[in-house]
Structures are given as C-alpha cells and as structure tokens.
C-alpha cells in the first residue's frame, strides 16, 4: 500500500485533486487548492488507519464549500484496505462527507 498516489476528491460544492505519499507510517501531500497534507498511519489487520492533517497557510475554500482562514488545520481520519492500487473511500472533512479516489502512481 505504501506509495505515491494521485488523489481526486469531490465535495458538495466542487472537486479537487492532488498528490499524496504514504510511506514509513507517514503521510505527505499537496492539493491544487493550496492545501498541504501531513500525518501518520498504521497498518493493522489488513487495513491502513490514520489521519491526514490538511492545512492552509494562506486560507482557502474547501470542496465542502466552507471558507477557512489562514493557518487552519483540519484532521481527516481515514481507513482503507491494505491491498490494491486504487481505493475509493468517503472521509469526513470538517464534519462534511467528501468522496476520495486514490490511484497509485508508484511504489516508494
């Protein structure tokens, strides 16, 4: 499951995309809206469970429609199977559902 992923997501007000690495228990990534992801994960019983912290240095608008001020950090818990190259999951971003598709680009 560790690798570099293309991330596509859809909320109630818009869509977005970015890239994310999952390696050595760490999460790191960026998105086209200026967000930065960092976080951690563990592999347990065939699942990858973790939290990606989405931060906005200069503020921005989420795909849920919410406007966030500079310095905002939003924890995004995730839980997915530790198998395959493509995953489609729903996550909660500041209390609103966002559909996410992760497609592996390369192993790390």
SEVOZA-474229 format. One record per residue (C-alpha): residue number from 0; residue in three letters; chain; y, x, z. Coordinates in Angstrom, 1 decimal, always signed. Each point is the difference from the previous one (the first is absolute). Last residue first. Layout:
# SEVOZA-474229
n NUM; res ala; chain A; Y Y; X X; Z Z $
...
END
This chain:
# SEVOZA-474229
n 107; res unk; chain A; Y +4.2; X +8.1; Z -2.5 $
n 106; res unk; chain A; Y -1.8; X -2.3; Z -2.6 $
n 105; res unk; chain A; Y +2.0; X -1.3; Z -2.8 $
n 104; res unk; chain A; Y +1.7; X -3.2; Z -1.4 $
n 103; res unk; chain A; Y -1.6; X -2.5; Z +2.3 $
n 102; res unk; chain A; Y +1.3; X -3.6; Z -0.5 $
n 101; res unk; chain A; Y +1.5; X -1.8; Z +3.0 $
n 100; res unk; chain A; Y +1.0; X -3.7; Z -0.6 $
n 99; res unk; chain A; Y +2.1; X -1.6; Z +2.7 $
n 98; res unk; chain A; Y +0.8; X -3.7; Z +0.7 $
n 97; res unk; chain A; Y +2.9; X -0.4; Z +2.5 $
n 96; res unk; chain A; Y -0.1; X -2.6; Z +2.8 $
n 95; res unk; chain A; Y +3.0; X -0.3; Z +2.2 $
n 94; res unk; chain A; Y +0.3; X +1.0; Z +3.7 $
n 93; res unk; chain A; Y +2.1; X +3.2; Z -0.5 $
n 92; res unk; chain A; Y -2.5; X +1.0; Z -2.8 $
n 91; res unk; chain A; Y -3.4; X -1.5; Z +0.6 $
n 90; res unk; chain A; Y -2.7; X +1.2; Z -2.3 $
n 89; res unk; chain A; Y -2.2; X -1.6; Z -2.6 $
n 88; res unk; chain A; Y -2.6; X +2.1; Z -1.7 $
n 87; res unk; chain A; Y -1.2; X +1.0; Z -3.5 $
n 86; res unk; chain A; Y -1.8; X +3.3; Z -0.2 $
n 85; res unk; chain A; Y -0.9; X +2.2; Z -2.9 $
n 84; res unk; chain A; Y -2.0; X +3.3; Z +0.0 $
n 83; res unk; chain A; Y -3.1; X -1.1; Z +1.9 $
n 82; res unk; chain A; Y -1.1; X +0.5; Z +3.6 $
n 81; res unk; chain A; Y +1.5; X +0.2; Z +3.5 $
n 80; res unk; chain A; Y +0.7; X -3.7; Z +0.3 $
n 79; res unk; chain A; Y +3.5; X -1.0; Z +1.0 $
n 78; res unk; chain A; Y +2.1; X -0.6; Z +3.1 $
n 77; res unk; chain A; Y +3.8; X +0.4; Z +0.0 $
n 76; res unk; chain A; Y +2.8; X -0.2; Z +2.6 $
n 75; res unk; chain A; Y +3.6; X +0.1; Z -1.4 $
n 74; res unk; chain A; Y +2.5; X +1.4; Z +2.5 $
n 73; res unk; chain A; Y +3.6; X -0.5; Z -1.1 $
n 72; res unk; chain A; Y +2.7; X +2.6; Z +0.6 $
n 71; res unk; chain A; Y +3.6; X -0.8; Z -0.7 $
n 70; res unk; chain A; Y +2.4; X +3.0; Z -0.1 $
n 69; res unk; chain A; Y +2.6; X -1.7; Z -2.2 $
n 68; res unk; chain A; Y +0.0; X -3.8; Z +0.2 $
n 67; res unk; chain A; Y -2.7; X -2.3; Z -1.4 $
n 66; res unk; chain A; Y +0.5; X -2.9; Z -2.3 $
n 65; res unk; chain A; Y -3.0; X -2.4; Z +0.0 $
n 64; res unk; chain A; Y -1.2; X -1.5; Z -3.3 $
n 63; res unk; chain A; Y -3.7; X +0.6; Z +0.6 $
n 62; res unk; chain A; Y +0.1; X +2.7; Z -2.6 $
n 61; res unk; chain A; Y +2.2; X +1.9; Z +2.5 $
n 60; res unk; chain A; Y +3.7; X +0.7; Z -0.6 $
n 59; res unk; chain A; Y +1.6; X +3.3; Z +0.9 $
n 58; res unk; chain A; Y +1.4; X +2.2; Z +2.7 $
n 57; res unk; chain A; Y +1.2; X +3.6; Z -0.5 $
n 56; res unk; chain A; Y -2.8; X +1.9; Z +1.8 $
n 55; res unk; chain A; Y -2.5; X -2.8; Z -0.6 $
n 54; res unk; chain A; Y -3.3; X +0.4; Z +1.8 $
n 53; res unk; chain A; Y -3.5; X -1.5; Z -0.5 $
n 52; res unk; chain A; Y -2.5; X +1.1; Z +2.7 $
n 51; res unk; chain A; Y -3.5; X -0.2; Z -1.3 $
n 50; res unk; chain A; Y -2.5; X -1.0; Z +2.6 $
n 49; res unk; chain A; Y -3.7; X +0.6; Z +0.1 $
n 48; res unk; chain A; Y -3.5; X -1.2; Z -0.5 $
n 47; res unk; chain A; Y -2.4; X +1.3; Z -2.6 $
n 46; res unk; chain A; Y -3.4; X -1.8; Z +0.1 $
n 45; res unk; chain A; Y -3.6; X +1.2; Z -0.3 $
n 44; res unk; chain A; Y -0.7; X -0.2; Z +3.7 $
n 43; res unk; chain A; Y +3.2; X +1.8; Z +0.9 $
n 42; res unk; chain A; Y +2.3; X +2.2; Z -2.1 $
n 41; res unk; chain A; Y +3.3; X +0.6; Z +1.7 $
n 40; res unk; chain A; Y +3.6; X -0.3; Z -1.2 $
n 39; res unk; chain A; Y +3.5; X +1.5; Z +0.5 $
n 38; res unk; chain A; Y +3.5; X -0.6; Z -1.1 $
n 37; res unk; chain A; Y +2.8; X +0.8; Z -2.5 $
n 36; res unk; chain A; Y +1.5; X -2.1; Z -2.7 $
n 35; res unk; chain A; Y +3.5; X +0.5; Z -1.5 $
n 34; res unk; chain A; Y +2.0; X -2.9; Z -1.5 $
n 33; res unk; chain A; Y +2.5; X +0.6; Z -2.8 $
n 32; res unk; chain A; Y -0.8; X -3.2; Z -1.9 $
n 31; res unk; chain A; Y -2.2; X +1.8; Z -2.4 $
n 30; res unk; chain A; Y -2.5; X +0.9; Z +2.7 $
n 29; res unk; chain A; Y -1.0; X +3.2; Z +1.8 $
n 28; res unk; chain A; Y -3.1; X +1.4; Z +1.8 $
n 27; res unk; chain A; Y -1.7; X +1.7; Z +2.9 $
n 26; res unk; chain A; Y -3.0; X -1.2; Z +2.1 $
n 25; res unk; chain A; Y -1.9; X +2.4; Z +2.3 $
n 24; res unk; chain A; Y -3.6; X +0.1; Z +1.2 $
n 23; res unk; chain A; Y -0.9; X +3.1; Z -2.0 $
n 22; res unk; chain A; Y +1.1; X -1.6; Z -3.2 $
n 21; res unk; chain A; Y +1.5; X -3.4; Z -1.2 $
n 20; res unk; chain A; Y +2.7; X +0.6; Z -2.6 $
n 19; res unk; chain A; Y +2.3; X -2.8; Z -1.2 $
n 18; res unk; chain A; Y +1.9; X -0.7; Z -3.2 $
n 17; res unk; chain A; Y +2.5; X -2.8; Z -0.8 $
n 16; res unk; chain A; Y +0.4; X -3.4; Z -1.4 $
n 15; res unk; chain A; Y +2.0; X -3.2; Z +0.6 $
n 14; res unk; chain A; Y +0.0; X -3.8; Z -0.6 $
n 13; res unk; chain A; Y +2.6; X -2.6; Z +0.9 $
n 12; res unk; chain A; Y +0.9; X -3.0; Z +2.2 $
n 11; res unk; chain A; Y -3.2; X -1.3; Z +1.6 $
n 10; res unk; chain A; Y -1.7; X +3.4; Z +0.2 $
n 9; res unk; chain A; Y -1.9; X +2.0; Z -2.6 $
n 8; res unk; chain A; Y -1.4; X +3.5; Z +0.2 $
n 7; res unk; chain A; Y -1.1; X +2.9; Z -2.2 $
n 6; res unk; chain A; Y -1.2; X +3.3; Z +1.5 $
n 5; res unk; chain A; Y -1.2; X +2.9; Z -2.1 $
n 4; res unk; chain A; Y -2.3; X +2.0; Z +2.2 $
n 3; res unk; chain A; Y -0.6; X +3.7; Z +0.9 $
n 2; res unk; chain A; Y -3.2; X +0.7; Z +1.8 $
n 1; res unk; chain A; Y -2.2; X -0.6; Z +3.0 $
n 0; res unk; chain A; Y -2.4; X -2.9; Z -0.6 $
END
